[in-house]
Amino acid sequence: MNKFEKLQRLLTELKEEKAVKIVEGNKDKKALERLGIKNIITLQGKPVQDKIKELKHKAIILTDYDRKGRELEKRLKEALISQGIIPNLEYKKELKKLTGITQIEELFQKYEKMKEEAQRC
């Protein structure tokens, strides 16, 4: 299975995942929505603690891969755990490994580029 096929499989799993997906901003949210992913909240506008109150049992953290994103991830993970919510970081790790993106908002464009390259082969 090539990287694009693995990415397709991962995105399908992410679409089917019922847990809330947490991203930093609206551009990140729009990129995921363009890929058919739903149930997304952004960290824009409200403190992290207020966002966490909206969640149930599981949450998928999809912050960016830069310093700010890593700091947000750490704070978010701690806050989620303190509220009894299980944070999932596996999707974030796999997306980075398969695409090399640095920001979640780049995901749709990277997906399209990989799709185009896969069709040429």
Biopython code that builds the backbone (N, CA, C, O; Angstrom):
import numpy as np
from Bio.PDB.StructureBuilder import StructureBuilder

atoms = [
    (1, "MET", "N", (0.844, -1.178, 0.000)),
    (1, "MET", "CA", (0.000, 0.000, 0.000)),
    (1, "MET", "C", (0.896, 1.249, 0.000)),
    (1, "MET", "O", (1.786, 1.380, 0.841)),
    (2, "ASN", "N", (0.653, 2.159, -0.945)),
    (2, "ASN", "CA", (1.474, 3.365, -1.013)),
    (2, "ASN", "C", (0.979, 4.429, -0.029)),
    (2, "ASN", "O", (-0.060, 4.257, 0.609)),
    (3, "LYS", "N", (1.728, 5.528, 0.086)),
    (3, "LYS", "CA", (1.386, 6.572, 1.062)),
    (3, "LYS", "C", (0.009, 7.169, 0.810)),
    (3, "LYS", "O", (-0.726, 7.451, 1.756)),
    (4, "PHE", "N", (-0.347, 7.363, -0.450)),
    (4, "PHE", "CA", (-1.653, 7.949, -0.746)),
    (4, "PHE", "C", (-2.781, 7.013, -0.317)),
    (4, "PHE", "O", (-3.786, 7.460, 0.236)),
    (5, "GLU", "N", (-2.615, 5.730, -0.569)),
    (5, "GLU", "CA", (-3.636, 4.766, -0.148)),
    (5, "GLU", "C", (-3.759, 4.729, 1.374)),
    (5, "GLU", "O", (-4.859, 4.622, 1.915)),
    (6, "LYS", "N", (-2.618, 4.818, 2.054)),
    (6, "LYS", "CA", (-2.638, 4.859, 3.520)),
    (6, "LYS", "C", (-3.325, 6.127, 4.008)),
    (6, "LYS", "O", (-4.076, 6.094, 4.982)),
    (7, "LEU", "N", (-3.069, 7.243, 3.333)),
    (7, "LEU", "CA", (-3.719, 8.503, 3.695)),
    (7, "LEU", "C", (-5.224, 8.409, 3.482)),
    (7, "LEU", "O", (-5.997, 8.856, 4.329)),
    (8, "GLN", "N", (-5.645, 7.835, 2.363)),
    (8, "GLN", "CA", (-7.077, 7.661, 2.106)),
    (8, "GLN", "C", (-7.734, 6.833, 3.206)),
    (8, "GLN", "O", (-8.810, 7.175, 3.696)),
    (9, "ARG", "N", (-7.081, 5.753, 3.585)),
    (9, "ARG", "CA", (-7.615, 4.888, 4.641)),
    (9, "ARG", "C", (-7.721, 5.651, 5.970)),
    (9, "ARG", "O", (-8.723, 5.555, 6.679)),
    (10, "LEU", "N", (-6.666, 6.408, 6.289)),
    (10, "LEU", "CA", (-6.656, 7.177, 7.530)),
    (10, "LEU", "C", (-7.769, 8.231, 7.537)),
    (10, "LEU", "O", (-8.444, 8.418, 8.549)),
    (11, "LEU", "N", (-7.956, 8.913, 6.411)),
    (11, "LEU", "CA", (-9.006, 9.933, 6.326)),
    (11, "LEU", "C", (-10.400, 9.304, 6.419)),
    (11, "LEU", "O", (-11.310, 9.898, 6.997)),
    (12, "THR", "N", (-10.565, 8.123, 5.860)),
    (12, "THR", "CA", (-11.844, 7.412, 5.971)),
    (12, "THR", "C", (-12.125, 7.077, 7.432)),
    (12, "THR", "O", (-13.247, 7.250, 7.908)),
    (13, "GLU", "N", (-11.115, 6.603, 8.132)),
    (13, "GLU", "CA", (-11.272, 6.303, 9.557)),
    (13, "GLU", "C", (-11.626, 7.569, 10.332)),
    (13, "GLU", "O", (-12.482, 7.544, 11.217)),
    (14, "LEU", "N", (-10.966, 8.668, 9.995)),
    (14, "LEU", "CA", (-11.220, 9.942, 10.673)),
    (14, "LEU", "C", (-12.646, 10.432, 10.413)),
    (14, "LEU", "O", (-13.287, 10.993, 11.302)),
    (15, "LYS", "N", (-13.138, 10.219, 9.192)),
    (15, "LYS", "CA", (-14.529, 10.586, 8.858)),
    (15, "LYS", "C", (-15.520, 9.783, 9.685)),
    (15, "LYS", "O", (-16.532, 10.313, 10.145)),
    (16, "GLU", "N", (-15.225, 8.507, 9.870)),
    (16, "GLU", "CA", (-16.133, 7.609, 10.580)),
    (16, "GLU", "C", (-16.035, 7.744, 12.099)),
    (16, "GLU", "O", (-16.930, 7.316, 12.828)),
    (17, "GLU", "N", (-14.956, 8.334, 12.560)),
    (17, "GLU", "CA", (-14.720, 8.503, 13.998)),
    (17, "GLU", "C", (-15.746, 9.469, 14.592)),
    (17, "GLU", "O", (-15.910, 10.587, 14.105)),
    (18, "LYS", "N", (-16.420, 9.037, 15.626)),
    (18, "LYS", "CA", (-17.466, 9.858, 16.244)),
    (18, "LYS", "C", (-16.910, 10.910, 17.204)),
    (18, "LYS", "O", (-17.588, 11.891, 17.508)),
    (19, "ALA", "N", (-15.704, 10.715, 17.671)),
    (19, "ALA", "CA", (-15.099, 11.663, 18.612)),
    (19, "ALA", "C", (-14.962, 13.046, 17.979)),
    (19, "ALA", "O", (-14.799, 13.172, 16.765)),
    (20, "VAL", "N", (-15.031, 14.062, 18.805)),
    (20, "VAL", "CA", (-14.846, 15.438, 18.348)),
    (20, "VAL", "C", (-13.393, 15.623, 17.916)),
    (20, "VAL", "O", (-12.468, 15.143, 18.572)),
    (21, "LYS", "N", (-13.213, 16.326, 16.805)),
    (21, "LYS", "CA", (-11.880, 16.661, 16.331)),
    (21, "LYS", "C", (-11.608, 18.107, 16.731)),
    (21, "LYS", "O", (-12.416, 18.989, 16.443)),
    (22, "ILE", "N", (-10.487, 18.359, 17.385)),
    (22, "ILE", "CA", (-10.154, 19.700, 17.870)),
    (22, "ILE", "C", (-9.015, 20.269, 17.028)),
    (22, "ILE", "O", (-7.941, 19.676, 16.927)),
    (23, "VAL", "N", (-9.274, 21.440, 16.421)),
    (23, "VAL", "CA", (-8.266, 22.129, 15.616)),
    (23, "VAL", "C", (-8.075, 23.543, 16.152)),
    (23, "VAL", "O", (-8.855, 24.017, 16.978)),
    (24, "GLU", "N", (-7.024, 24.211, 15.670)),
    (24, "GLU", "CA", (-6.724, 25.550, 16.157)),
    (24, "GLU", "C", (-7.674, 26.615, 15.619)),
    (24, "GLU", "O", (-8.200, 27.418, 16.390)),
    (25, "GLY", "N", (-7.900, 26.633, 14.308)),
    (25, "GLY", "CA", (-8.663, 27.730, 13.737)),
    (25, "GLY", "C", (-9.588, 27.322, 12.610)),
    (25, "GLY", "O", (-9.703, 26.145, 12.266)),
    (26, "ASN", "N", (-10.242, 28.318, 12.045)),
    (26, "ASN", "CA", (-11.236, 28.080, 10.997)),
    (26, "ASN", "C", (-10.638, 27.521, 9.706)),
    (26, "ASN", "O", (-11.287, 26.723, 9.030)),
    (27, "LYS", "N", (-9.416, 27.921, 9.350)),
    (27, "LYS", "CA", (-8.785, 27.380, 8.137)),
    (27, "LYS", "C", (-8.540, 25.881, 8.292)),
    (27, "LYS", "O", (-8.712, 25.113, 7.345)),
    (28, "ASP", "N", (-8.141, 25.477, 9.488)),
    (28, "ASP", "CA", (-7.936, 24.048, 9.764)),
    (28, "ASP", "C", (-9.260, 23.302, 9.637)),
    (28, "ASP", "O", (-9.334, 22.237, 9.024)),
    (29, "LYS", "N", (-10.293, 23.875, 10.222)),
    (29, "LYS", "CA", (-11.624, 23.263, 10.180)),
    (29, "LYS", "C", (-12.117, 23.133, 8.742)),
    (29, "LYS", "O", (-12.653, 22.091, 8.364)),
    (30, "LYS", "N", (-11.943, 24.168, 7.949)),
    (30, "LYS", "CA", (-12.399, 24.136, 6.558)),
    (30, "LYS", "C", (-11.650, 23.085, 5.742)),
    (30, "LYS", "O", (-12.241, 22.410, 4.898)),
    (31, "ALA", "N", (-10.352, 22.949, 5.994)),
    (31, "ALA", "CA", (-9.562, 21.939, 5.272)),
    (31, "ALA", "C", (-10.096, 20.541, 5.563)),
    (31, "ALA", "O", (-10.218, 19.721, 4.653)),
    (32, "LEU", "N", (-10.412, 20.268, 6.818)),
    (32, "LEU", "CA", (-10.953, 18.955, 7.186)),
    (32, "LEU", "C", (-12.350, 18.755, 6.608)),
    (32, "LEU", "O", (-12.682, 17.668, 6.135)),
    (33, "GLU", "N", (-13.156, 19.792, 6.648)),
    (33, "GLU", "CA", (-14.508, 19.685, 6.090)),
    (33, "GLU", "C", (-14.468, 19.415, 4.590)),
    (33, "GLU", "O", (-15.306, 18.675, 4.074)),
    (34, "ARG", "N", (-13.513, 20.001, 3.890)),
    (34, "ARG", "CA", (-13.372, 19.749, 2.447)),
    (34, "ARG", "C", (-13.039, 18.288, 2.171)),
    (34, "ARG", "O", (-13.283, 17.788, 1.073)),
    (35, "LEU", "N", (-12.490, 17.614, 3.154)),
    (35, "LEU", "CA", (-12.171, 16.194, 3.030)),
    (35, "LEU", "C", (-13.309, 15.316, 3.542)),
    (35, "LEU", "O", (-13.178, 14.094, 3.600)),
    (36, "GLY", "N", (-14.422, 15.939, 3.913)),
    (36, "GLY", "CA", (-15.591, 15.193, 4.363)),
    (36, "GLY", "C", (-15.613, 14.866, 5.843)),
    (36, "GLY", "O", (-16.442, 14.078, 6.296)),
    (37, "ILE", "N", (-14.715, 15.461, 6.592)),
    (37, "ILE", "CA", (-14.625, 15.192, 8.028)),
    (37, "ILE", "C", (-15.557, 16.157, 8.767)),
    (37, "ILE", "O", (-15.590, 17.354, 8.483)),
    (38, "LYS", "N", (-16.296, 15.617, 9.701)),
    (38, "LYS", "CA", (-17.295, 16.399, 10.453)),
    (38, "LYS", "C", (-16.979, 16.371, 11.950)),
    (38, "LYS", "O", (-15.996, 15.773, 12.387)),
    (39, "ASN", "N", (-17.839, 17.033, 12.716)),
    (39, "ASN", "CA", (-17.734, 17.053, 14.174)),
    (39, "ASN", "C", (-16.400, 17.671, 14.618)),
    (39, "ASN", "O", (-15.616, 17.055, 15.339)),
    (40, "ILE", "N", (-16.176, 18.903, 14.164)),
    (40, "ILE", "CA", (-14.920, 19.614, 14.406)),
    (40, "ILE", "C", (-15.205, 20.863, 15.225)),
    (40, "ILE", "O", (-16.159, 21.591, 14.950)),
    (41, "ILE", "N", (-14.374, 21.109, 16.232)),
    (41, "ILE", "CA", (-14.454, 22.382, 16.947)),
    (41, "ILE", "C", (-13.098, 23.072, 16.858)),
    (41, "ILE", "O", (-12.057, 22.420, 16.770)),
    (42, "THR", "N", (-13.130, 24.398, 16.884)),
    (42, "THR", "CA", (-11.889, 25.168, 16.853)),
    (42, "THR", "C", (-11.600, 25.718, 18.238)),
    (42, "THR", "O", (-12.499, 25.868, 19.066)),
    (43, "LEU", "N", (-10.347, 26.013, 18.472)),
    (43, "LEU", "CA", (-9.943, 26.610, 19.739)),
    (43, "LEU", "C", (-10.044, 28.131, 19.682)),
    (43, "LEU", "O", (-9.806, 28.803, 20.686)),
    (44, "GLN", "N", (-10.389, 28.675, 18.533)),
    (44, "GLN", "CA", (-10.518, 30.119, 18.394)),
    (44, "GLN", "C", (-11.686, 30.649, 19.200)),
    (44, "GLN", "O", (-12.762, 30.052, 19.221)),
    (45, "GLY", "N", (-11.471, 31.763, 19.858)),
    (45, "GLY", "CA", (-12.572, 32.469, 20.490)),
    (45, "GLY", "C", (-12.826, 32.172, 21.954)),
    (45, "GLY", "O", (-13.203, 33.073, 22.704)),
    (46, "LYS", "N", (-12.632, 30.945, 22.378)),
    (46, "LYS", "CA", (-12.911, 30.576, 23.768)),
    (46, "LYS", "C", (-11.662, 29.968, 24.391)),
    (46, "LYS", "O", (-10.840, 29.369, 23.697)),
    (47, "PRO", "N", (-11.524, 30.125, 25.713)),
    (47, "PRO", "CA", (-10.429, 29.429, 26.401)),
    (47, "PRO", "C", (-10.590, 27.910, 26.265)),
    (47, "PRO", "O", (-11.704, 27.403, 26.136)),
    (48, "VAL", "N", (-9.494, 27.217, 26.297)),
    (48, "VAL", "CA", (-9.483, 25.761, 26.153)),
    (48, "VAL", "C", (-10.444, 25.099, 27.130)),
    (48, "VAL", "O", (-11.173, 24.180, 26.756)),
    (49, "GLN", "N", (-10.454, 25.556, 28.378)),
    (49, "GLN", "CA", (-11.319, 24.933, 29.395)),
    (49, "GLN", "C", (-12.793, 25.012, 29.010)),
    (49, "GLN", "O", (-13.551, 24.074, 29.259)),
    (50, "ASP", "N", (-13.203, 26.130, 28.403)),
    (50, "ASP", "CA", (-14.599, 26.270, 27.983)),
    (50, "ASP", "C", (-14.929, 25.292, 26.862)),
    (50, "ASP", "O", (-16.022, 24.727, 26.835)),
    (51, "LYS", "N", (-13.997, 25.089, 25.942)),
    (51, "LYS", "CA", (-14.212, 24.147, 24.846)),
    (51, "LYS", "C", (-14.356, 22.720, 25.370)),
    (51, "LYS", "O", (-15.183, 21.952, 24.879)),
    (52, "ILE", "N", (-13.556, 22.377, 26.357)),
    (52, "ILE", "CA", (-13.557, 21.017, 26.895)),
    (52, "ILE", "C", (-14.901, 20.666, 27.516)),
    (52, "ILE", "O", (-15.326, 19.512, 27.466)),
    (53, "LYS", "N", (-15.560, 21.633, 28.089)),
    (53, "LYS", "CA", (-16.862, 21.383, 28.714)),
    (53, "LYS", "C", (-17.885, 20.883, 27.704)),
    (53, "LYS", "O", (-18.876, 20.258, 28.083)),
    (54, "GLU", "N", (-17.653, 21.153, 26.413)),
    (54, "GLU", "CA", (-18.574, 20.736, 25.358)),
    (54, "GLU", "C", (-18.390, 19.264, 24.960)),
    (54, "GLU", "O", (-19.237, 18.706, 24.262)),
    (55, "LEU", "N", (-17.313, 18.645, 25.390)),
    (55, "LEU", "CA", (-16.965, 17.306, 24.925)),
    (55, "LEU", "C", (-17.544, 16.202, 25.796)),
    (55, "LEU", "O", (-17.984, 16.438, 26.921)),
    (56, "LYS", "N", (-17.534, 14.999, 25.252)),
    (56, "LYS", "CA", (-18.066, 13.829, 25.965)),
    (56, "LYS", "C", (-16.926, 12.959, 26.502)),
    (56, "LYS", "O", (-16.344, 13.272, 27.540)),
    (57, "HIS", "N", (-16.609, 11.873, 25.800)),
    (57, "HIS", "CA", (-15.646, 10.906, 26.343)),
    (57, "HIS", "C", (-14.320, 10.852, 25.601)),
    (57, "HIS", "O", (-13.289, 10.525, 26.188)),
    (58, "LYS", "N", (-14.345, 11.174, 24.306)),
    (58, "LYS", "CA", (-13.116, 11.080, 23.512)),
    (58, "LYS", "C", (-12.968, 12.336, 22.660)),
    (58, "LYS", "O", (-13.956, 12.965, 22.280)),
    (59, "ALA", "N", (-11.726, 12.688, 22.369)),
    (59, "ALA", "CA", (-11.454, 13.834, 21.499)),
    (59, "ALA", "C", (-10.179, 13.556, 20.716)),
    (59, "ALA", "O", (-9.227, 12.972, 21.235)),
    (60, "ILE", "N", (-10.179, 13.979, 19.472)),
    (60, "ILE", "CA", (-9.010, 13.826, 18.609)),
    (60, "ILE", "C", (-8.343, 15.194, 18.500)),
    (60, "ILE", "O", (-8.961, 16.157, 18.045)),
    (61, "ILE", "N", (-7.100, 15.276, 18.911)),
    (61, "ILE", "CA", (-6.367, 16.534, 18.865)),
    (61, "ILE", "C", (-5.646, 16.636, 17.528)),
    (61, "ILE", "O", (-4.845, 15.771, 17.172)),
    (62, "LEU", "N", (-5.945, 17.713, 16.788)),
    (62, "LEU", "CA", (-5.317, 17.951, 15.493)),
    (62, "LEU", "C", (-4.780, 19.387, 15.432)),
    (62, "LEU", "O", (-5.118, 20.149, 14.527)),
    (63, "THR", "N", (-3.954, 19.734, 16.395)),
    (63, "THR", "CA", (-3.316, 21.047, 16.370)),
    (63, "THR", "C", (-2.149, 21.004, 15.388)),
    (63, "THR", "O", (-1.721, 19.930, 14.966)),
    (64, "ASP", "N", (-1.639, 22.183, 15.030)),
    (64, "ASP", "CA", (-0.530, 22.257, 14.089)),
    (64, "ASP", "C", (0.740, 21.650, 14.685)),
    (64, "ASP", "O", (0.801, 21.328, 15.871)),
    (65, "TYR", "N", (1.739, 21.506, 13.834)),
    (65, "TYR", "CA", (2.979, 20.841, 14.228)),
    (65, "TYR", "C", (4.075, 21.827, 14.625)),
    (65, "TYR", "O", (5.203, 21.419, 14.902)),
    (66, "ASP", "N", (3.757, 23.105, 14.653)),
    (66, "ASP", "CA", (4.728, 24.115, 15.065)),
    (66, "ASP", "C", (4.772, 24.219, 16.591)),
    (66, "ASP", "O", (4.062, 23.496, 17.289)),
    (67, "ARG", "N", (5.615, 25.127, 17.104)),
    (67, "ARG", "CA", (5.775, 25.268, 18.551)),
    (67, "ARG", "C", (4.448, 25.607, 19.235)),
    (67, "ARG", "O", (4.101, 25.019, 20.260)),
    (68, "LYS", "N", (3.724, 26.547, 18.667)),
    (68, "LYS", "CA", (2.431, 26.949, 19.239)),
    (68, "LYS", "C", (1.465, 25.748, 19.282)),
    (68, "LYS", "O", (0.779, 25.527, 20.280)),
    (69, "GLY", "N", (1.427, 24.997, 18.204)),
    (69, "GLY", "CA", (0.558, 23.824, 18.140)),
    (69, "GLY", "C", (0.935, 22.764, 19.152)),
    (69, "GLY", "O", (0.066, 22.134, 19.756)),
    (70, "ARG", "N", (2.244, 22.564, 19.340)),
    (70, "ARG", "CA", (2.699, 21.574, 20.329)),
    (70, "ARG", "C", (2.347, 22.021, 21.745)),
    (70, "ARG", "O", (1.958, 21.205, 22.580)),
    (71, "GLU", "N", (2.486, 23.320, 22.012)),
    (71, "GLU", "CA", (2.123, 23.843, 23.333)),
    (71, "GLU", "C", (0.618, 23.682, 23.573)),
    (71, "GLU", "O", (0.200, 23.266, 24.653)),
    (72, "LEU", "N", (-0.189, 24.011, 22.569)),
    (72, "LEU", "CA", (-1.636, 23.844, 22.678)),
    (72, "LEU", "C", (-1.985, 22.373, 22.903)),
    (72, "LEU", "O", (-2.834, 22.046, 23.733)),
    (73, "GLU", "N", (-1.326, 21.503, 22.162)),
    (73, "GLU", "CA", (-1.571, 20.064, 22.303)),
    (73, "GLU", "C", (-1.319, 19.610, 23.733)),
    (73, "GLU", "O", (-2.121, 18.876, 24.311)),
    (74, "LYS", "N", (-0.213, 20.045, 24.294)),
    (74, "LYS", "CA", (0.145, 19.648, 25.661)),
    (74, "LYS", "C", (-0.902, 20.143, 26.658)),
    (74, "LYS", "O", (-1.367, 19.377, 27.501)),
    (75, "ARG", "N", (-1.273, 21.422, 26.566)),
    (75, "ARG", "CA", (-2.272, 21.987, 27.479)),
    (75, "ARG", "C", (-3.629, 21.308, 27.312)),
    (75, "ARG", "O", (-4.319, 21.007, 28.286)),
    (76, "LEU", "N", (-3.986, 21.079, 26.067)),
    (76, "LEU", "CA", (-5.265, 20.453, 25.761)),
    (76, "LEU", "C", (-5.311, 19.018, 26.281)),
    (76, "LEU", "O", (-6.299, 18.591, 26.878)),
    (77, "LYS", "N", (-4.249, 18.298, 26.050)),
    (77, "LYS", "CA", (-4.168, 16.908, 26.512)),
    (77, "LYS", "C", (-4.332, 16.837, 28.035)),
    (77, "LYS", "O", (-5.098, 16.018, 28.544)),
    (78, "GLU", "N", (-3.618, 17.688, 28.748)),
    (78, "GLU", "CA", (-3.711, 17.712, 30.215)),
    (78, "GLU", "C", (-5.120, 18.080, 30.675)),
    (78, "GLU", "O", (-5.662, 17.468, 31.595)),
    (79, "ALA", "N", (-5.704, 19.081, 30.028)),
    (79, "ALA", "CA", (-7.049, 19.526, 30.403)),
    (79, "ALA", "C", (-8.080, 18.438, 30.124)),
    (79, "ALA", "O", (-8.992, 18.227, 30.924)),
    (80, "LEU", "N", (-7.942, 17.754, 29.004)),
    (80, "LEU", "CA", (-8.873, 16.682, 28.665)),
    (80, "LEU", "C", (-8.794, 15.553, 29.685)),
    (80, "LEU", "O", (-9.815, 15.082, 30.186)),
    (81, "ILE", "N", (-7.581, 15.129, 29.981)),
    (81, "ILE", "CA", (-7.383, 14.038, 30.934)),
    (81, "ILE", "C", (-7.951, 14.406, 32.296)),
    (81, "ILE", "O", (-8.556, 13.567, 32.964)),
    (82, "SER", "N", (-7.763, 15.660, 32.715)),
    (82, "SER", "CA", (-8.283, 16.093, 34.019)),
    (82, "SER", "C", (-9.811, 16.045, 34.068)),
    (82, "SER", "O", (-10.396, 15.981, 35.150)),
    (83, "GLN", "N", (-10.458, 16.076, 32.900)),
    (83, "GLN", "CA", (-11.917, 16.011, 32.823)),
    (83, "GLN", "C", (-12.427, 14.604, 32.498)),
    (83, "GLN", "O", (-13.622, 14.402, 32.282)),
    (84, "GLY", "N", (-11.506, 13.637, 32.467)),
    (84, "GLY", "CA", (-11.895, 12.258, 32.190)),
    (84, "GLY", "C", (-12.131, 11.972, 30.712)),
    (84, "GLY", "O", (-12.781, 10.987, 30.361)),
    (85, "ILE", "N", (-11.607, 12.830, 29.853)),
    (85, "ILE", "CA", (-11.770, 12.668, 28.405)),
    (85, "ILE", "C", (-10.473, 12.099, 27.841)),
    (85, "ILE", "O", (-9.384, 12.576, 28.160)),
    (86, "ILE", "N", (-10.601, 11.089, 27.012)),
    (86, "ILE", "CA", (-9.434, 10.420, 26.446)),
    (86, "ILE", "C", (-8.977, 11.160, 25.188)),
    (86, "ILE", "O", (-9.713, 11.202, 24.202)),
    (87, "PRO", "N", (-7.770, 11.745, 25.203)),
    (87, "PRO", "CA", (-7.269, 12.427, 24.002)),
    (87, "PRO", "C", (-6.607, 11.442, 23.036)),
    (87, "PRO", "O", (-5.849, 10.564, 23.451)),
    (88, "ASN", "N", (-6.899, 11.597, 21.760)),
    (88, "ASN", "CA", (-6.302, 10.753, 20.734)),
    (88, "ASN", "C", (-5.332, 11.610, 19.924)),
    (88, "ASN", "O", (-5.731, 12.610, 19.326)),
    (89, "LEU", "N", (-4.071, 11.223, 19.905)),
    (89, "LEU", "CA", (-3.042, 11.922, 19.143)),
    (89, "LEU", "C", (-2.539, 11.101, 17.958)),
    (89, "LEU", "O", (-1.693, 11.562, 17.191)),
    (90, "GLU", "N", (-3.057, 9.891, 17.814)),
    (90, "GLU", "CA", (-2.575, 8.981, 16.773)),
    (90, "GLU", "C", (-2.846, 9.504, 15.364)),
    (90, "GLU", "O", (-1.990, 9.394, 14.487)),
    (91, "TYR", "N", (-4.027, 10.070, 15.144)),
    (91, "TYR", "CA", (-4.333, 10.600, 13.813)),
    (91, "TYR", "C", (-3.354, 11.717, 13.449)),
    (91, "TYR", "O", (-2.872, 11.786, 12.318)),
    (92, "LYS", "N", (-3.072, 12.570, 14.396)),
    (92, "LYS", "CA", (-2.140, 13.681, 14.161)),
    (92, "LYS", "C", (-0.752, 13.147, 13.771)),
    (92, "LYS", "O", (-0.133, 13.634, 12.825)),
    (93, "LYS", "N", (-0.285, 12.158, 14.505)),
    (93, "LYS", "CA", (1.032, 11.569, 14.224)),
    (93, "LYS", "C", (1.061, 10.936, 12.831)),
    (93, "LYS", "O", (2.012, 11.130, 12.073)),
    (94, "GLU", "N", (0.023, 10.185, 12.505)),
    (94, "GLU", "CA", (-0.036, 9.509, 11.206)),
    (94, "GLU", "C", (-0.137, 10.503, 10.048)),
    (94, "GLU", "O", (0.490, 10.310, 9.006)),
    (95, "LEU", "N", (-0.928, 11.566, 10.229)),
    (95, "LEU", "CA", (-1.052, 12.582, 9.171)),
    (95, "LEU", "C", (0.301, 13.215, 8.876)),
    (95, "LEU", "O", (0.649, 13.437, 7.717)),
    (96, "LYS", "N", (1.055, 13.503, 9.916)),
    (96, "LYS", "CA", (2.390, 14.099, 9.749)),
    (96, "LYS", "C", (3.308, 13.128, 9.012)),
    (96, "LYS", "O", (4.026, 13.510, 8.088)),
    (97, "LYS", "N", (3.271, 11.876, 9.432)),
    (97, "LYS", "CA", (4.143, 10.858, 8.839)),
    (97, "LYS", "C", (3.831, 10.648, 7.349)),
    (97, "LYS", "O", (4.739, 10.493, 6.532)),
    (98, "LEU", "N", (2.552, 10.645, 7.014)),
    (98, "LEU", "CA", (2.151, 10.372, 5.629)),
    (98, "LEU", "C", (2.266, 11.581, 4.700)),
    (98, "LEU", "O", (2.515, 11.422, 3.505)),
    (99, "THR", "N", (2.088, 12.778, 5.237)),
    (99, "THR", "CA", (2.019, 13.961, 4.370)),
    (99, "THR", "C", (3.171, 14.947, 4.536)),
    (99, "THR", "O", (3.516, 15.655, 3.590)),
    (100, "GLY", "N", (3.765, 15.003, 5.713)),
    (100, "GLY", "CA", (4.824, 15.970, 5.967)),
    (100, "GLY", "C", (4.312, 17.396, 6.167)),
    (100, "GLY", "O", (5.104, 18.338, 6.172)),
    (101, "ILE", "N", (2.994, 17.567, 6.331)),
    (101, "ILE", "CA", (2.454, 18.916, 6.516)),
    (101, "ILE", "C", (2.937, 19.514, 7.834)),
    (101, "ILE", "O", (3.317, 18.789, 8.754)),
    (102, "THR", "N", (2.918, 20.843, 7.916)),
    (102, "THR", "CA", (3.289, 21.526, 9.156)),
    (102, "THR", "C", (2.071, 22.172, 9.809)),
    (102, "THR", "O", (2.098, 22.518, 10.990)),
    (103, "GLN", "N", (0.995, 22.331, 9.021)),
    (103, "GLN", "CA", (-0.238, 22.907, 9.540)),
    (103, "GLN", "C", (-1.415, 22.086, 9.004)),
    (103, "GLN", "O", (-1.390, 21.623, 7.864)),
    (104, "ILE", "N", (-2.423, 21.917, 9.821)),
    (104, "ILE", "CA", (-3.595, 21.142, 9.419)),
    (104, "ILE", "C", (-4.283, 21.774, 8.209)),
    (104, "ILE", "O", (-4.841, 21.065, 7.372)),
    (105, "GLU", "N", (-4.246, 23.094, 8.118)),
    (105, "GLU", "CA", (-4.897, 23.767, 6.987)),
    (105, "GLU", "C", (-4.293, 23.373, 5.637)),
    (105, "GLU", "O", (-4.918, 23.595, 4.600)),
    (106, "GLU", "N", (-3.105, 22.800, 5.632)),
    (106, "GLU", "CA", (-2.441, 22.356, 4.400)),
    (106, "GLU", "C", (-2.932, 20.983, 3.933)),
    (106, "GLU", "O", (-2.604, 20.553, 2.827)),
    (107, "LEU", "N", (-3.704, 20.302, 4.757)),
    (107, "LEU", "CA", (-4.039, 18.905, 4.497)),
    (107, "LEU", "C", (-4.819, 18.694, 3.201)),
    (107, "LEU", "O", (-4.509, 17.771, 2.448)),
    (108, "PHE", "N", (-5.812, 19.516, 2.925)),
    (108, "PHE", "CA", (-6.607, 19.321, 1.716)),
    (108, "PHE", "C", (-5.741, 19.469, 0.471)),
    (108, "PHE", "O", (-5.815, 18.641, -0.437)),
    (109, "GLN", "N", (-4.923, 20.513, 0.422)),
    (109, "GLN", "CA", (-4.052, 20.732, -0.746)),
    (109, "GLN", "C", (-3.056, 19.586, -0.903)),
    (109, "GLN", "O", (-2.801, 19.132, -2.018)),
    (110, "LYS", "N", (-2.499, 19.125, 0.197)),
    (110, "LYS", "CA", (-1.556, 18.014, 0.144)),
    (110, "LYS", "C", (-2.252, 16.745, -0.336)),
    (110, "LYS", "O", (-1.686, 15.986, -1.123)),
    (111, "TYR", "N", (-3.460, 16.513, 0.128)),
    (111, "TYR", "CA", (-4.239, 15.350, -0.307)),
    (111, "TYR", "C", (-4.450, 15.398, -1.817)),
    (111, "TYR", "O", (-4.242, 14.403, -2.511)),
    (112, "GLU", "N", (-4.861, 16.551, -2.317)),
    (112, "GLU", "CA", (-5.103, 16.708, -3.757)),
    (112, "GLU", "C", (-3.826, 16.482, -4.570)),
    (112, "GLU", "O", (-3.863, 15.860, -5.631)),
    (113, "LYS", "N", (-2.713, 16.983, -4.071)),
    (113, "LYS", "CA", (-1.431, 16.805, -4.760)),
    (113, "LYS", "C", (-1.032, 15.326, -4.793)),
    (113, "LYS", "O", (-0.594, 14.813, -5.823)),
    (114, "MET", "N", (-1.190, 14.655, -3.661)),
    (114, "MET", "CA", (-0.856, 13.233, -3.595)),
    (114, "MET", "C", (-1.780, 12.417, -4.474)),
    (114, "MET", "O", (-1.347, 11.444, -5.092)),
    (115, "LYS", "N", (-3.039, 12.794, -4.540)),
    (115, "LYS", "CA", (-4.020, 12.114, -5.387)),
    (115, "LYS", "C", (-3.629, 12.236, -6.848)),
    (115, "LYS", "O", (-3.670, 11.258, -7.595)),
    (116, "GLU", "N", (-3.250, 13.447, -7.253)),
    (116, "GLU", "CA", (-2.820, 13.696, -8.624)),
    (116, "GLU", "C", (-1.588, 12.863, -8.977)),
    (116, "GLU", "O", (-1.515, 12.274, -10.055)),
    (117, "GLU", "N", (-0.630, 12.819, -8.066)),
    (117, "GLU", "CA", (0.584, 12.042, -8.303)),
    (117, "GLU", "C", (0.274, 10.543, -8.392)),
    (117, "GLU", "O", (0.866, 9.838, -9.209)),
    (118, "ALA", "N", (-0.628, 10.067, -7.576)),
    (118, "ALA", "CA", (-1.002, 8.643, -7.577)),
    (118, "ALA", "C", (-1.697, 8.271, -8.878)),
    (118, "ALA", "O", (-1.527, 7.159, -9.378)),
    (119, "GLN", "N", (-2.476, 9.190, -9.427)),
    (119, "GLN", "CA", (-3.180, 8.915, -10.682)),
    (119, "GLN", "C", (-2.213, 8.844, -11.864)),
    (119, "GLN", "O", (-2.491, 8.158, -12.848)),
    (120, "ARG", "N", (-1.094, 9.538, -11.778)),
    (120, "ARG", "CA", (-0.090, 9.515, -12.853)),
    (120, "ARG", "C", (0.651, 8.189, -12.905)),
    (120, "ARG", "O", (1.149, 7.791, -13.958)),
    (121, "CYS", "N", (0.723, 7.512, -11.778)),
    (121, "CYS", "CA", (1.495, 6.253, -11.718)),
    (121, "CYS", "C", (0.720, 5.073, -12.237)),
    (121, "CYS", "O", (1.234, 3.955, -12.250)),
]
sb = StructureBuilder()
sb.init_structure("model")
sb.init_model(0)
sb.init_chain("A")
sb.init_seg("    ")
for serial, (resi, resn, name, xyz) in enumerate(atoms, 1):
    if name == "N":
        sb.init_residue(resn, " ", resi, " ")
    sb.init_atom(name, np.array(xyz, "f"), 0.0, 1.0, " ", f" {name:<3s}", serial, name[0])
structure = sb.get_structure()
